[in-house]
Amino acid sequence: MLVFQPPFVRPRHPYAFPMRNIPLSTVDATPRIVLAIGTDYPPGTLLPTHAHRRAQLLYGMTGLMEVETADGNWVIPPYSGVWIPAGQAHQVLMQGVSTRSLYIAPEAAPRHAQHCEVLVITPLLHQLLLASADLPAQYDEQGRDGALVQLILHEVRAAPTMPLFAPMPKDPALARLCKAFLRRPSLRSPPEDWAASLNKSPRTFTRLFRQQTGISFSQWRQQACLMAALARLSVAGASVTRIALDLGYDSPSAFSTMFRRKLGQAPSDFLKEGAASATPGHSQSSTPPPAD
């Protein structure tokens, strides 16, 4: 696993050129509400736990991103983004991702969730994010660049969320069980076993789990399995049938039905996208899949 340190690339004038593969710290003080930075990450890159004074929209067009905070875990598939609030400590594992990041001043943040969110990136927002990568740090706020930034903020505000979050309980004993499940998820893991591990009745456990996570145990279990499926589908040579059975589904068709209901596409389609982006010499399209 690689620990990523962005290479410092000094343009001839740091405020007049597009910002690619540069550390945020070199431009963070720029008097603009939005900074757009494009970065390419090798597979297996780990960004250790860190935080920004600005809110961040992290968008990857290829590969897979896994985000972890004290609140829980998120998985972000291609053509999706993750909203990270200002000051939120987080770590990110990148699996062959080329990103477009927006760093937004807290007072201009278009979303107000206190935890990370996985967002659907519409075709319009995709094109806007591509265009933002060509903005210099000190873009003209009154001209075309300023209008582009304002439109991006409107689109980020309107972006729908995706159910790719496994909230982490604060109760230490329950959190240990959740973390163990995330390492080896299975739809067949019954709540009765969890309740017994905590010396609680099934009813008390069910109530505790919802109080601690905000969702039911069955919802959490399904979301955790969906996140695990996405991570496994991104691996070369992955088998939908093997993944479905490993995660405890009765059949590949039952797994595919759930996957399509939650994400709007079949796991086999995602498998094809992952294989294409991992192919040497693959040319990344600038057009995302059509919106459902």
FENZI-V314741 format. One line per field, one symbol per residue. burial: I if it has 24 or more other C-alpha atoms within 12 Angstrom, else O. A space follows every 50 residues. Layout:
BEGIN
burial: ???
END
This chain:
BEGIN
burial: OOOOOOOOOOOOOIIOOIIIIIIIOOIIOOOIIIIIIIIIIIIOIIIOOO OIOIIIIIIIIIIIIIIIIOIIIIIIIIIIIIIIIIOIIIIIIIIIIIII IIIIIOOIIIIOOOIIIIIIIIOIIIIIIIIIIIIIIIIOOOOOIOOIII OIIOIIIOIOIIIIIIIIIOOOOIIOIIIOIIOOIIIOIOIOOIIOOOOO OOOOIIOIIOOIIOOOIOIIIIIIIIIIIIIIIIIOOOOIIOIIOIIIIO OIOOIIOIIOOOIOOIIIOIIIIIIIIIOOOOOOOOOIOOOO
END
